[in-house]
Amino acid sequence: MRRANHLVFDDMVTKQSPALTAYSRAKLNGKLGHFDQLAVMVLVDNLNNNTDGFDLWMAHSADDRIWLYTANGSLTRPTTGNVHWDVAAGAAPLLTTDTNIGTYLFAGAPLFDFVRFEMAFSSTNTGGHIRVYVTQRDQGA
Amino acid sequence: MLRRKLLVLDEFGPAGIISTSHARFNHSLGAFDQLALMAVIEAQTGNGGFDLWVSHSADNRLWIYQKSGTTTPSAAGDISLSLPTSPSLAAGSYRNDGVMPLLAFVRIEVKLTSPATGRIKVYAVQRDQGG
């Protein structure tokens, strides 16, 4: 059943070089690791660039200090995020004319007790407004 | 949902020596269906490797390695890391989703391959879908 719904990030990310990596609020790390299933909704709008890519990665930790990415189990961030807009030719980049909506649904192997999200635009020339919601569910009583 | 977190091993690991989680954790580690282990190696000197094996038992006396299904460990552990020349920080994870049940008792073994030495921490996070 549904256990919680959090707005884990709601801010403008400005363009800068090197590209900025933004993180979900640290005070939510413990809450995000509490239940087994996570559904993530990402909204990106108010872009200042014509077209760009965007990634959101999920990472987890048992000590709230050293983080392993859930996609590869490594300290090294995967090239492609759990939510991904691709700027490559023929792919699906972010739209500047509408709000971009992405989702990531997690119900996999058990997580550690701290979870956080990282997000970044693909280029150093893009800024925009990012919102990330996380819904938590559980199959326990 | 999240049930418990345990720091099951926190010690300096000499090269080539197998360290086992304390026996007082054996019962606790087998209590819930899902198990996630995070191994962190810090203050490392010398390159080499790190392996962590999960074994389980129904009598807390004779142990079967989960990966190999026998009393002999597999060459590479459930977590197997290549450690570069120091200084470095290394971490790896093992995540058991509980689809294949564990025996009642669970323990962890770790080893640093010579000449690597370092401080090893292993956290165990337990989850369960039961009531």
Interface residues (C-beta under 8 A of the other chain):
Chain A: R3 G33 H34 F35 D36 S61 A62 D63 I66 L68 G73 S74 L75 G108 A109 P110 L111 F112 D113 D138 Q139 G140 A141
Chain B: M1 L2 K5 Q34 L35 A36 M38 V40 L89 A90 A91 G92 S93 R95 N96 D97 G98 K121 Y123 V125 Q126 R127 D128 Q129 G130 G131
